[in-house]
Amino acid sequence: MRSALKVIAVWVCGVLFVISAEGQSSWRSVAAETQNDLVAVYFTSSDSGWIAGDDGFLASTNDGGRSWSKHDLKTTENINEIYFRNDDNGYLVAGRKMFLTRDAGRTWQETVLFRAGDFRNGTPEFLSIRFADKRRGVVVGSVLNRKGDVVDSLVMKTEDGGETWQRIIVPSKTELFHLDFVGSNRGWIVGDKGLILATTDGGKTWRKQESGTERALYNVDFRDEKAGYAVGGRGTILRSENGGETWELISTNFPATFMRVDFADDKNGWIVGHGGTVLRSGDKGKTWIKQESGTTSNLFGLFMMKKYGWAVGAGGTVIEHLK
């Protein structure tokens, strides 16, 4: 009996050690030389990356974050997302504006998303952009009235690599926060009040999926046409194994609002959110453990790869994931 108890004790200690080791700090702070809230981060390699946020702040690194160079876009619009389709072709959405680069960010040009008079009932605000392939892309957000209230959803689509854009009507009028594509045809949008929209034709048409929550969903990440994740308000984590036809609500003891979810491979994913919260999963999002981020600042942006990762947040917070 004592031998059996000893075996059990050793096994329990081993499990606790694994859990403790996984939850230990693997993040460190990096100086970004700004007090602006940072909302977006995107890396095209372990050395080359971008951070961006409020008041048009944009900076890049070519040495893995040891130093940052600021880029002047001549705008005070808040940059909400950075996205690179490949090493050379990148896009920034910033309030009513969008900027693109074709030379890996050496130069940025503002591109016209809409004409004066296209939105007589309000002002557009763009929050997220993704491309399904070389030519087809989608940008999402909302239409705001003069008081700043959301009066309509906003989805616009390009068929020529971002040169021209046309509005797509979707079955919702709530604010849309983020989208993701897998391949040329499958895509998902998440938004306020638990909204999830899905497309199977590259963004031409969208239909609602039942999320099972009324919480705002701020981010969506699909690994392939089946496995997907969404996160949002008050600790909301959703997981799907069938392309979003059904969504499972993952229960945790972490009540913070989650802003981003990103999987580095099929098994390993991270979530960041308010209060410096960082969660990690090693089992395809079925369970999550908390990691020490080294900050209590709200974290808004996340970018994870197998060998490196970054998160950004309030007051110029930048943290690097250590392998």
N, C-alpha and C positions, 0 to 999 in steps of 0.2 A: 504493500500500500504506500509506504513511504517512497519507494522508487517511482511509483506511478505519479505521486504528487510532485516529486522532484522533476520528472519529465514535463509535467504540465506547467510547473513554475518556470522551467527553462524556456518552454515554448511561448508562454505569455510574455516573458521578458524579451524574447526575441521579436515578437510581434510589436510590443511597445517600442522597442528600439528602432524598428523599421519605420513605424509611424512617426516617432520623434525625429528620426534622421530626415525623413521626407519633409517634415514641417519646419525644419530649421532654416535659418536665413540663407538664402542663396542669391540675394539681391544686394547691390551697393549703389549709393548715390553718386551721380555724375553732375558736375557743374555745367550749366547751360548759359550762364551769364544773362539771365532775364528773370523778371518778376511776373511776367505775363503768365496767365493760365495757359498751359499747353494741353491741347486736345487731341492732336494727331501725331503719329509716328509711323515711319515706313522705311525699311532698309532694303536695298537691292543686293547687298552682299554683307559679309561680316564687318567690312570696313566702311562702306558707303551707305549713309542714311540721312533721313530728314526728320525734323521735328517742327511743329507749327501750332499756332493757337490764336489767342485774342489779339485784336488791333493789327492784324496782318503780319504777325511775327512769323518768320520762316528762317530756319537755319539748317545747315548741312554739315556733315562730317565726312572726312575721307580717311580717318585714322581710328575708326572704331569708337568714337565718342571722346577721345582724349582732348580734342579741340573742336570748336564749332565756328562756322562762318555764317554771318547773317546775310540774308538776301532781301533787298528792298523791292517789294512788289508795288510800292506807291499806292497802297490801299490801307484803310483802317478797318475794313470788314474782318470779322472773326473768321479764321480759317477753320473749317469743321472737319475736313478730311484730306489726306494725301493718299494718292493711289498711283502706282506705276504699273502699266500694262506689260512693260518689259524694261530692260535697263535704260533705254533712251526715252521712251514715251511715258510721260507722267502727267497727272492732273491734280489740281487743287480746287476744292469748292469752298467759297468764302462768301457767306451771306447771299447777296444777289449776283455774285460774280463767279466766274470760273477761269482759271489760268491753266495753260498747258505748256509743256516743253517737249521738244523733239531731240534735244541734245543732252540728255541725262541731267537736266537742271541747270546747265550753264546759263541758259536764258529762259525766261518765262514770258508768255504773251497772253493777254486777256482775250478770251474768245466770247462771242455773242451767243448767249443761250436763248434770248427772247428779244422781241421788239417792243418799243414803247407802245402801249395800248393793248398788249396781249393779256395783261392782267388788270382789267378795269376795276375788279372788285377787291384788289389788294396788292400786296407786294410779295414777290416770291422770296423764299429763303431755302437755299440748297444745303443739304446736310451730308449726303453720301453719294459716291459714284463708283460704278464698276463696269467693266467691259466683258461681254460674253465671248467676243473674238476680236479680231483686228479692227473690224469696222463697226460692229454693233455694241453700243453702250447705253447705260441708263443712269440717270441722276434723279434723286428723290429728295423730298423735303415737304414744304407746306406753303400755303398762301396766307399772309397775315393782313389783318385790317389795320387801320391807322392807330388803334390802341395796342397793337401787337398781339392780338388774339388770333388763333388759328381759325380760318374760315373754310379751308379746303385742303385736301391732300394734293401733292404735286409729284407727278412722274413725267419725265421727259426722256425721249429716246433719240439716239443718233444712228444712222445707217452708213455714215461716211467718216468714221473715225473721230467724230467730234467737231467737224466743220459746221454742220447745221443740226438743229434740234427741233423736234416736234413733240407737243404735249400728248400724253396717253391718259385717257380717262380710266380710273380704277374704281372698284366698288367700295369706296370709303371716302370720308371727308376728314378723317383724323390725321394728326401729324405723323409723318413717316420719318424714321430716324436712320435706318441703315439697310443696306442690301448686300447680297452675295450671289455669285454665279458659280455654277459647276458646269464646265463644258460650254457649248454654244447655245444651248436651249433652256436648261434648267436654272431657275433663279428664285430667290425669296426676298421679301421685304418685311421688316418688322416696324411697328409703330406704337402709338399711344393706345391705351385701353386694351392691351393684349392682342393687337391686330397683327396677323401674319397673312401676307399675300404671296402667291406662288405663280410662276409662269413655266410653261413647257415649250414656248415658241420664241425664246430669245427676248422676251419683254414686250411683244406686241399686245398680248392680252394677259390679264391677271385675275385670279380668283382667290377668295378667302379660304384659309385653313382654320380649323378650330384649335385654338391654343389652350383652352381650358383655364385661362386667367384673364382678369381685368387689369392687371398691372401693366404699366408701360414697359415695352420691350425695346431696349436701346441698341442691341447688337445681335447679329446672327452670323453663324459660321458653319458652313457645310464642308465636310471632308470629301464627299462623293455624292452621288445622286440619292443615297439612302441616309447616311449618317449626318445629322445636323444638330446644332445647339443654338439656343437663344437665351439671353439674360436680360434682367431688368430690375424694376423697383422692388424694394424690401426683400431682398434675398431670392428673387425669382430666378430659377434655373430650369430650362426646358430642354428635353432631349428627345430626338426622333430617330428611329431606325428604318423608316419607310418613306423618306422624302417629305416628311411633314404631314402625311395623311393622318397620323395620330401623333400627339405630343405627350410625353410623360413629364410631370412636375417632379423634380428632384428635391427631396427634403434634406435640409442641412440645419445646423444651429447658427448660421451666419445671417443676420438680418440686414446687413448693409445693402444699399442700392448698388447693383452691379452694372458697369458701363460697357465692358468689353469682354469677349470670350474669344480665344484663339488656340487652335490645336496645332502643335508642331508636327505631329504625325497622327496616325490613326488612334493611338492609345493615349498620348500625353497632351493634356490641355491645361490652360491657365485662364483664370478670370481675375479682373481687377475692378475695384469700385471705390466707394466713398470710405473715408477714414483710413486710407492707405491699405485697404484690404487686398490681399492677393491669395487666391485659392489655386490649388493644383490637383489634377486628377491623373492617375496612371492607368485607369481601367475604362477608357472610352466614355468618361463622364458619368459613370454610375455612382461614384462616391468622390468626395472632395475633402481635402485637408487644407488648413490655413498655413501659409508661410509668412515668416517675418520679412516685411518689406523694408523696414528701416525708416518708414515715414508714416505720419498720420494725415498727410495731405490727401485730398480726394484725387483718385487716379481716373483719368478719362480715356487714355489711349494705350493700346497694347499691340505689340508686334512680336510674334514668336516663331523661331525656326528651331531645327534640331540642335544646332550648335550655338545659338545665341538668341537673346531676346531683350526687349526694351519695353518700358512703360513710362508714361508721362502724365503730369497732372497739375494741380493748382500751384500758383506761385512759382512757376518755373521748375517744378519737380521733374527730374529725370532719374530713373533707376535702371540699372543694367542687370540682367540675369546672368549669374555665374554658373558655369558648368563644372 
